[in-house]
Amino acid sequence: ELHDGIKQQLFSLAMTASAIQDRVHSQPACMPPDMTEMVGQLKTTAQAAQRDMTGLLEGLHPTSIQERGLAATLNEYTLLFGAREHLLIYLEVQGNDGLLPLTVAETLYLVTQEALNNVARHARATRVDLKLSCLPEEVSLTVRDNGNGFDMSQPHRGMGTASMQDRLVAIGGRLSLHS
């Protein structure tokens, strides 16, 4: 839906702004200079939104999982995320992640992304330990941080925890939170 809807609308917006810009350049008297500048800004913003949307879509369905496996993809992601968010992230992998069905691997990747985003936004942590255990009969992912924790009796206001729960339930898993 994001690819076929919003991304295409952003493309159309960028193309329309480009067409207006081309027309203004061929007939400069048809638009005041300040409007010409605004059209240029509109085009630049639409193109930036297209690039951002492409990045989001790649994050939702990373091709590297299928090509390189979950462990390698998580390792790369955690290195970049840790550097960007100033977090020490340690990843431990046990077992063979190559045996995981693609839907399970993709779900664990997305859950990891959300968990790390929650840590960066809310926990005031300096370290995160990730453990991916891929056994023949089960897989588990543990995300542990040294942050300030939260009150488990208070309802969660954001969508992150619910999103992780929904994703895991869809593949027959469960989410367990401890603070």
C-alpha positions, 0 to 999 in steps of 0.5 A: 500500500505504501509503495503503490499508494503514497510512493506513487503520489510523491512521484506524481507530486515531484513530476508535477512540480518539475513540469511547472518549473520547466514551464516557468523557465521557458516562460519566466514572465508567467510566474512571480520570482517568489512563486518560482522559488516555492515551486523549486522548494516543492520539487526538492521536498517531494524528491526528498520524501520519495527517497525517505519513503524508499528507505522506509520500504526497504526497512520494512522488507529488507532484501538483505535478510533473504540474501545474507540471513537475519544474523548478518542483517541484524549485525549491520543494522545494529552497528549503524543504529548504535553509531547513530544513537550513541548506543553500545549494542552487542549482538549474540547469535546462537544456532543457525538463523538460515533455518528460519522461514523468511516471514519469521526472520523479517518479523524478528528484524522489524521487532528488533527495529522497534525495540531499539527505537523504543530504547533510543527514545525512552530508556536513556540507555547506553548499552543494549544486549541482543540475543538471537537464539535459533534452535530447531524447535524454537527461536527467541530474541531478547533485547535488554538495555541498561536504561531507566525502565518504565512502570509496567502498571501504566498503559503504553501510549504509543504504538510500538509495543502493540505493533511488536505484539501484533507482528509476533502473534501473526507468526505464532510468537509472543511478546514478553516485557520486563522492567 
